[in-house]
Amino acid sequence: MLSIIIPTLNEEKFLPVLLKSIKKQRFMNDIEIIVADADSKDKTREVARSYGCKIVRGGLPAKGRNEGAKIAKGNLLLFLDADGILPNDFLQKAQREFEQRELDIASFCLKPQTTKRLEVFLMNILYNWTVLLAFEKIIPHASSQAILVKKSIHEKIGGFDEEIKIGEDHIYARRAQKFGRFGVLRSTKIISSLRRYKKDSLMKTYLKYILAETYMLLIGGVKKDFFEYKFAHY
């Protein structure tokens, strides 16, 4: 079984789009969808129930993912952000490559939800090509937009570090690599929302990530709220 875990807070607008894309997947194995909700004030939980999702109480994203994983029945976990979209055959392609390459944890390149070529190019040059793929064998990066991992590995490392304020997804991948094989899947991409970049501006957001990455490499997980991360701000 595959367990898909989605942390949410006031995601009534984006969550239905993601859930529709999951329901359209052609996938031979059983799937369960777990929504870890941080006390949404809108119709997020109502939307989740209408799609047959299991609902647990979450918190910030790291806690939500951990709480979802606690009740997951699958031997494979797929962590997704609520504003992503799965392209056709995403699950089938991802699982096939995951098994063929004998991976234990995998990340995905991001395909921005846009028709503008410049925005696609910037996502490739600023993240996909230069960070994710170029450093795949050196320093793992795993965007929270989509992380596929064996449940046994998740449990072995104790899940996501809930004290980390930003970049907990990358730290998670680096800890997991110590116990299993990490890789970036090439057969499919996750369609990623640009709402964060549009609200805060591309360069401001990118600079924030560069500073956070530098801190992680020199010191470790960012456990002080230097960057004033706000869940559901976007």
C-alpha positions in Angstrom: 0.0 0.0 0.0 1.0 3.6 -0.7 0.1 6.1 2.0 -0.1 9.7 0.8 0.3 12.3 3.6 -0.7 15.9 3.2 -0.3 18.6 5.9 -2.9 21.3 5.6 -4.0 24.6 7.1 -6.9 26.5 5.4 -6.3 24.8 2.0 -9.9 24.6 0.7 -8.9 26.3 -2.6 -5.9 24.2 -3.5 -6.6 20.8 -1.8 -9.4 19.8 -4.1 -7.2 20.2 -7.2 -4.5 18.0 -5.7 -7.0 15.3 -4.6 -8.6 15.3 -8.0 -5.2 14.7 -9.6 -4.6 11.8 -7.1 -8.0 10.2 -7.9 -7.1 10.3 -11.7 -4.0 8.2 -11.2 -3.7 4.7 -12.7 -2.1 2.8 -9.9 -2.2 -0.9 -9.3 -1.6 -0.9 -5.5 -3.9 0.3 -2.8 -3.7 3.9 -1.8 -4.8 5.7 1.3 -4.8 9.5 1.6 -4.1 11.1 5.0 -4.7 14.8 5.6 -3.0 16.1 8.7 -4.9 19.3 9.4 -3.8 22.1 11.7 -7.2 23.2 12.8 -8.3 24.9 9.6 -11.0 27.5 9.8 -12.3 27.0 6.3 -13.7 23.9 4.6 -10.4 22.0 4.3 -11.6 19.1 6.5 -14.9 19.0 4.6 -13.1 18.7 1.3 -10.9 16.0 2.7 -13.8 13.9 3.9 -15.6 14.3 0.6 -12.6 12.6 -1.1 -12.5 9.8 1.4 -9.3 11.0 3.2 -8.4 10.0 6.7 -8.0 13.0 8.9 -5.6 13.5 11.8 -4.7 16.6 13.8 -1.5 18.2 12.5 0.4 21.3 13.2 3.3 22.9 11.4 4.2 20.9 8.3 6.9 18.7 9.9 4.5 17.7 12.7 1.7 17.1 10.3 3.8 14.7 8.2 4.8 12.9 11.3 1.3 12.6 12.7 0.1 11.3 9.3 2.9 8.7 9.1 1.9 7.4 12.6 -1.4 6.0 11.3 -0.2 5.2 7.8 -0.7 1.6 6.8 1.5 1.7 3.7 5.0 0.4 3.4 5.7 3.4 1.1 5.0 7.0 2.2 4.5 9.9 -0.2 4.5 13.3 1.4 2.9 16.1 -0.6 2.2 19.8 -0.1 -1.5 20.7 -0.5 -0.9 23.1 -3.4 0.8 20.6 -5.7 -0.7 18.7 -8.6 0.2 15.2 -9.8 0.6 14.8 -13.6 -1.0 11.8 -15.3 0.7 8.5 -14.4 2.8 10.2 -11.7 2.4 7.4 -9.2 2.9 4.6 -11.6 6.1 6.2 -13.1 7.5 7.1 -9.7 7.0 3.7 -8.1 8.5 1.9 -11.2 11.6 4.0 -11.2 11.9 3.9 -7.4 11.9 0.1 -7.5 14.1 -0.2 -10.5 16.8 2.0 -9.0 16.4 0.3 -5.6 15.9 3.5 -3.8 14.8 4.0 -0.2 14.0 7.7 -0.4 13.4 9.9 -3.5 12.8 13.5 -4.4 11.4 15.1 -7.6 12.1 17.9 -9.9 9.5 20.7 -9.8 7.4 21.8 -12.8 6.0 25.2 -12.1 2.3 25.7 -12.7 2.7 28.4 -15.4 2.7 28.9 -19.1 5.5 31.4 -19.0 8.8 30.0 -20.3 10.8 32.4 -18.2 9.3 31.1 -15.0 10.0 27.5 -16.1 13.6 28.3 -17.0 14.1 30.0 -13.6 12.8 27.0 -11.7 15.2 24.8 -13.7 18.2 27.0 -13.4 17.7 28.0 -9.7 16.6 24.6 -8.3 16.1 21.6 -10.6 19.4 21.6 -12.5 21.8 23.5 -10.2 20.6 22.3 -6.7 18.6 19.1 -7.0 20.3 17.2 -9.8 23.8 18.7 -9.6 24.2 17.7 -5.9 22.2 14.5 -6.0 25.2 12.3 -5.1 26.8 14.9 -2.8 24.2 16.7 -0.7 20.6 15.4 -1.0 17.8 17.9 -1.4 14.1 16.9 -1.1 11.5 19.6 -1.6 8.4 19.1 0.6 6.3 19.3 -2.6 6.9 15.6 -3.0 9.0 13.1 -1.1 8.7 9.3 -1.6 10.2 7.2 1.2 10.0 3.7 2.7 8.1 3.8 6.0 10.9 1.7 7.6 13.4 4.5 6.8 11.0 7.2 8.1 10.7 5.3 11.4 14.4 4.6 11.6 15.3 8.3 11.6 12.4 9.3 13.8 10.5 11.2 11.1 10.9 14.9 10.4 12.6 17.1 13.0 9.7 19.3 14.3 12.1 21.9 15.8 13.4 23.0 12.5 11.8 26.1 11.2 12.8 26.0 7.5 14.5 23.3 5.3 13.3 20.4 7.4 12.7 18.5 4.1 16.3 18.7 3.1 17.6 17.7 6.5 15.1 14.8 6.4 16.6 13.5 3.2 20.2 13.9 4.5 19.4 11.9 7.6 17.6 9.3 5.6 20.5 8.9 3.2 22.6 7.5 6.1 20.3 4.5 6.3 19.2 4.1 2.7 19.7 5.0 -0.9 18.6 8.5 -2.1 17.9 9.6 -5.6 16.1 12.2 -7.7 13.4 10.6 -9.9 13.6 11.5 -13.6 10.5 9.8 -15.0 8.0 12.4 -13.7 7.8 15.8 -12.0 5.5 17.3 -9.4 3.5 20.3 -10.7 4.3 23.1 -8.2 2.4 26.2 -7.3 4.2 29.5 -7.6 2.1 31.3 -4.9 5.0 31.6 -2.5 7.3 33.2 -5.1 4.6 35.5 -6.3 3.6 36.7 -2.9 7.2 37.3 -1.6 8.9 37.8 -5.0 11.2 35.3 -6.6 14.5 36.8 -5.6 13.5 37.4 -2.0 12.3 33.8 -1.7 15.4 32.5 -3.4 17.7 34.6 -1.2 16.0 33.2 1.9 16.6 29.7 0.7 20.3 30.4 -0.1 20.8 31.8 3.4 19.0 28.8 5.0 21.1 26.4 2.9 24.3 28.1 4.0 23.2 27.9 7.7 22.3 24.2 7.3 25.7 23.4 5.8 27.7 25.4 8.4 25.7 24.9 11.5 22.8 22.5 11.0 19.0 22.6 11.1 17.5 26.1 11.4 15.8 25.9 14.8 15.5 29.6 15.3 12.9 31.6 13.4 15.3 33.8 11.5 13.1 33.7 8.4 9.7 34.2 10.1 8.1 31.2 8.4 4.3 31.3 8.5 2.2 28.3 7.7 -0.8 29.1 5.5 0.6 32.6 4.9 0.4 31.8 1.2 
